[in-house]
Amino acid sequence: MTAANTPLGADAVPAVPTAAPEPLDPSRAAGVDERAPAHHDLPIHEPTAAELAQAAARAADDLLAPATGAADDPAAPPARVRLGDVVPAPERVAPVPGADFVLTADAVIRVSPDEAARAVAGQLAALLRPATGYPLPVTHGARPEPAGDITLALAASDDLGPEGYRLDVTSDGVRIEATAPAGLFHGAQTLRQLLPAAIESPVPVAERWALPGGSITDRPRFPYRGAMLDVARHFFGVPDVLRVIDHLARYKLNHLHLHLTDDQGWRIAVDSWPRLTEVGGASEVGGGPGGHYSRDDYRRIVAYAAERHVTVVPEIDLPGHTNAALTAYGELAPDGVAPPPHTGTDVGFSYVDPTNERTYEFVADVLGEIAALTPGPWLHIGGDEAFKVRPDAYAAFVERTQRIVAGTGKTVVGWHQIAPVAHAEGRVLQWWGTKGEDPVTADAVQRGARLVLSPGNHAYLDMKYAPDTPIGHDWAGLIDVRRAYDWDPGTHLAGVPADAVLGVEAPLWTESVTSRAEVEFMLFPRLPAIAELGWSPRATHDWAGFRDRLAGHGPRWTAAGTAFHRSPEIPWPAERPAPTARHTAVPAQTGPEEAPAPAPSA
């Protein structure tokens, strides 16, 4: 599923802090930092200092070089946002010239008297307050709404579904209507994109906060739209995971798959098997200290995601990729001997003993505890690259593990290597192949399986953008932004009808990714491409239009302090001077009529 590469060396680029980073200095290499040491045990050429310096210089050049089609005058005013400049592309857009709405300091956010809807209104206010400096109180709404306000309303609809929304912008106000709070939340993310890019600033700035007039009607193509973060190869703390959730929510992705266990580390506390984290969690690729999430840490991640309408999908990889578990509990190993910690990037060498009843006690205990902590419906059991397990023993293990998952009340998800085994009700296969044909997976679909598509040569965000990308792999090929965008999940796999495709997911494996800035560098600008494939109707998919819409997000990421790769495929606007800071104070407390304001998304 993954292959090794070497991360940037310690002397290659300047540091980016882990918590609440400042906006990136454009003179720095795009989105990479210096806190991770070089990993000398990776099974490839160790770069020289000169090679690392050249890689960093190339990354810096990418960030600073004018992109094709960029504005010629850095002092020119930013381009006006158009109603259709939304990523992912909405289903229907109907501009109304001359009907722009200007947000003013006395605006109020009005919302239906529903607790979940009020939470969305509070989140929207928290997103808009820092840059505008406006108080934006949240209160119960009623029709007709007073002019100048933003209204979020729950209302029955036959065509929007649970995640769709309708947004209307007039000179008198803005109204977002949906049948469920998730739809209101997605509509709020669209509203955010229709404001000037400076709305992402963490401090007040002088700006005319105008939204283009017209209406948008929108709903997702697929119900499952996600990304995966591998926290096993390199550990990422809770703040980093929460930031990734914010990135997903911004682009209407609704699932975060956490790859919690692998050969290099076990990252989730299991009370009944404490050495899994005490011993198995104390390592990572390159010999770093590793780390793990306590039960409370995991609850915090799950709750934060739920507030943003993102479902966490935990993965416990079985029966292979288990060296960390075997290091902690040698009794699970085929020879009963605990192996040493693994800090390299080889795959396929480890497995729990499928003939040992103690193994199934372990599986039941672990999956039972994780299921109890996870409110979402999915439980991912891995199932890939168990090369040393005999096929009959592998099939017996997976079938029994699927029954254990069913016993927890969850629906089983596994990598597509589990396709040949007996079907379990509702099971989902995550397909990561690189070709358009897979008869074994197609047969599993015929037997009732559904698919989440993560083609390695389109959706694996640990692949390099280009040969000189300083981190990442290339075993599935190079994935630039166009390659991430140019495929259709509904027709991608032969013999699999569109109605068997549950959705799409963009995995990020972290053998060579060591920091939050590096995570963002690999996510952006490709993550929005996958998001558009999952959300937008097939008829809207158009590379030329997408690249132009995506270009406007560069200034937004810069304002938010988000690292990204300045891909030469995208006509990024030229860098402009930062907006003048305002000194308008934002009230620290809400009024008696206001909903509590959750922390803003990044």
C-alpha positions, 0 to 999 in steps of 0.5 A, spaced: 500 500 500 505 504 501 513 505 499 518 508 503 522 515 501 526 520 505 523 526 509 527 532 508 533 533 512 534 537 519 538 543 515 533 543 509 528 548 511 526 552 517 521 550 522 513 551 522 511 550 529 506 545 531 500 549 535 497 555 532 502 557 526 503 564 524 502 565 517 507 562 513 513 566 510 513 566 503 520 565 503 520 559 506 520 552 503 512 551 501 509 547 507 515 543 510 519 544 517 526 542 520 523 539 526 524 531 524 531 528 523 533 525 517 531 517 518 537 513 516 534 506 516 530 508 510 531 503 505 533 508 499 539 513 498 541 517 503 541 524 500 547 529 501 547 536 504 547 539 497 541 534 495 537 537 501 539 544 499 537 543 492 530 540 494 529 546 499 531 551 494 526 548 488 520 548 493 522 555 495 522 557 488 515 553 487 512 558 492 515 564 489 515 563 482 509 567 478 504 562 476 502 562 469 496 567 468 497 570 475 496 577 476 501 582 473 500 587 478 501 585 485 498 592 488 492 591 484 486 590 488 484 582 489 479 579 484 472 580 485 469 573 488 464 570 483 458 566 485 460 560 482 467 561 485 466 555 490 470 549 491 467 543 490 462 546 484 455 547 486 450 543 483 446 549 481 448 557 481 444 562 479 447 569 479 443 576 480 448 582 478 447 588 482 444 584 488 451 583 492 450 583 500 455 587 504 456 585 511 456 590 516 458 591 523 451 591 526 449 585 522 446 579 526 446 571 525 439 569 525 437 561 526 432 556 527 430 555 534 434 548 534 440 546 538 444 543 532 442 549 528 444 554 533 451 550 533 452 551 526 450 559 527 455 559 532 461 556 528 459 561 522 460 567 527 466 564 530 469 564 523 467 571 521 469 575 527 476 574 527 477 578 520 471 582 520 472 584 527 464 585 528 460 582 534 455 578 529 451 576 535 447 569 534 439 570 535 433 566 534 430 568 527 423 569 524 421 571 517 421 576 515 428 577 517 430 584 518 435 587 512 442 586 513 442 579 517 444 572 515 439 567 516 440 560 517 433 556 517 431 548 517 425 547 513 423 541 509 425 539 502 424 534 497 430 535 493 436 537 498 437 531 502 440 530 509 447 534 506 444 539 501 442 546 502 440 552 498 443 559 499 440 566 497 444 572 497 440 579 496 442 586 497 438 585 503 441 579 506 443 572 506 439 566 507 441 559 508 436 553 508 437 546 509 433 540 511 438 538 517 444 541 520 449 538 516 446 542 510 446 548 514 454 547 515 455 546 508 452 552 506 456 556 511 462 553 508 460 556 501 458 563 504 465 563 507 468 562 500 464 567 497 467 573 502 474 576 500 480 571 501 482 576 507 476 573 511 481 567 513 485 572 517 486 571 524 486 578 526 481 584 523 483 587 517 480 593 513 476 590 507 469 591 504 465 584 506 461 583 500 458 577 497 455 576 490 448 576 489 444 570 487 442 563 489 446 556 489 442 550 490 447 544 492 447 537 495 453 531 494 453 526 489 456 521 494 454 520 501 462 518 503 467 523 502 473 523 506 481 523 507 485 518 511 491 520 516 496 515 517 498 517 525 502 510 526 508 511 521 509 518 524 505 520 530 501 526 530 498 530 536 490 532 537 491 539 535 494 536 528 488 532 527 483 537 529 486 542 524 486 536 519 478 536 521 478 543 519 481 542 512 476 537 511 470 540 513 472 547 509 471 542 503 465 539 505 468 532 506 465 528 511 469 522 514 476 522 517 479 515 517 485 514 522 490 509 521 491 508 528 496 502 528 501 499 524 508 496 524 511 502 527 506 504 532 500 503 536 496 509 537 490 508 541 489 506 548 486 499 550 484 498 557 484 491 557 491 491 553 495 496 556 502 495 553 499 496 546 501 503 547 506 503 553 510 499 549 507 499 542 506 506 542 513 508 543 516 508 536 515 511 529 519 511 523 526 513 524 526 511 531 522 517 534 518 517 540 512 516 537 506 517 542 498 515 542 491 518 544 488 516 551 481 515 551 479 522 552 484 524 547 480 520 542 473 522 545 475 529 543 477 528 536 471 524 535 467 530 538 470 535 535 469 532 528 462 531 530 461 538 531 463 539 524 459 533 521 465 529 520 465 522 522 471 518 524 473 512 521 478 508 526 482 503 523 486 497 527 490 494 521 489 486 522 492 481 521 498 484 518 501 490 519 502 488 527 509 489 529 507 494 534 502 489 537 507 483 537 512 487 540 507 489 546 504 482 546 509 476 544 504 471 545 500 473 539 506 472 534 506 466 530 512 463 534 510 466 541 516 471 541 516 479 541 520 482 536 524 488 536 520 495 535 520 496 527 522 503 525 523 502 518 518 502 512 518 495 510 511 492 509 508 485 509 513 481 514 508 481 521 502 478 522 498 475 528 497 468 529 491 466 526 491 459 529 491 462 536 485 463 540 488 468 544 489 472 538 481 472 537 480 474 544 485 480 543 481 482 536 474 482 540 477 486 546 480 491 541 475 492 536 470 492 542 473 498 546 474 502 539 467 501 537 464 503 544 468 510 543 466 511 536 459 513 535 460 513 527 457 506 524 464 504 521 470 500 523 476 499 519 480 492 520 485 493 514 486 486 511 492 488 506 499 486 505 498 480 510 503 476 505 506 471 510 499 468 512 496 462 508 490 464 504 486 459 507 488 462 514 487 469 512 480 468 509 478 464 516 481 470 520 478 475 516 471 472 516 471 471 523 473 478 524 468 481 520 463 477 525 466 480 531 465 487 528 458 485 527 457 483 534 459 490 536 454 493 532 458 496 527 459 496 519 466 493 517 470 496 512 477 493 509 482 494 504 480 491 498 484 485 499 479 482 503 474 482 497 475 474 496 472 472 503 465 471 505 460 477 504 458 480 511 452 484 511 453 492 509 461 491 508 465 496 505 471 495 501 476 501 500 479 500 493 486 502 492 488 499 486 492 503 480 488 499 474 481 500 472 480 493 472 479 488 478 475 482 477 475 480 484 473 486 487 467 487 482 465 480 484 465 482 491 460 488 489 456 483 485 455 479 492 453 485 496 459 489 497 460 497 496 466 501 495 470 507 497 475 509 491 482 511 493 486 509 487 493 509 488 495 513 482 489 518 483 488 519 490 494 517 494 496 524 497 503 521 499 505 521 492 510 526 489 507 532 485 513 532 481 520 528 481 523 534 485 518 534 490 522 534 497 518 529 500 513 523 498 513 517 494 512 515 487 511 507 487 504 509 484 506 514 479 507 522 480 500 525 482 499 533 480 493 536 481 490 535 474 491 527 475 488 528 482 482 531 479 481 527 472 478 521 474 470 519 475 469 515 481 462 513 478 465 509 472 473 508 474 472 501 476 470 496 470 464 492 472 462 496 478 456 500 477 455 507 480 450 505 485 455 501 488 460 506 490 459 509 496 464 515 495 471 517 495 477 517 500 484 521 499 489 517 504 495 520 506 501 515 509 506 518 513 513 514 512 516 521 510 511 526 512 513 528 519 510 535 521 503 538 520 506 543 515 508 537 511 501 534 512 498 540 509 503 541 503 501 534 501 494 535 502 493 542 498 492 543 493 490 536 491 485 535 497 480 540 494 480 536 487 478 529 491 473 533 494 470 536 488 469 529 485 466 526 491 461 532 492 459 535 485 455 532 479 459 529 474 456 534 469 460 540 473 467 536 472 471 541 468 479 541 469 479 548 466 474 551 470 476 547 477 483 550 476 481 557 475 476 556 481 482 553 485 487 559 484 483 563 488 484 559 494 491 560 495 490 567 498 485 564 503 490 558 505 496 564 506 491 568 510 490 562 514 497 560 515 496 553 511 502 550 508 501 548 500 504 546 494 504 552 489 503 548 483 505 551 476 498 548 473 494 553 477 494 560 475 495 563 482 494 570 483 500 574 485 502 575 492 499 582 494 501 586 500 497 584 507 491 587 508 491 593 513 490 591 520 484 594 524 484 594 531 476 593 532 475 589 538 471 583 538 467 582 544 470 576 549 463 574 551 456 573 548 450 576 549 444 573 553 441 571 546 447 568 543 449 561 542 456 559 544 461 560 539 465 554 537 472 555 535 473 557 528 475 552 523 482 553 520 
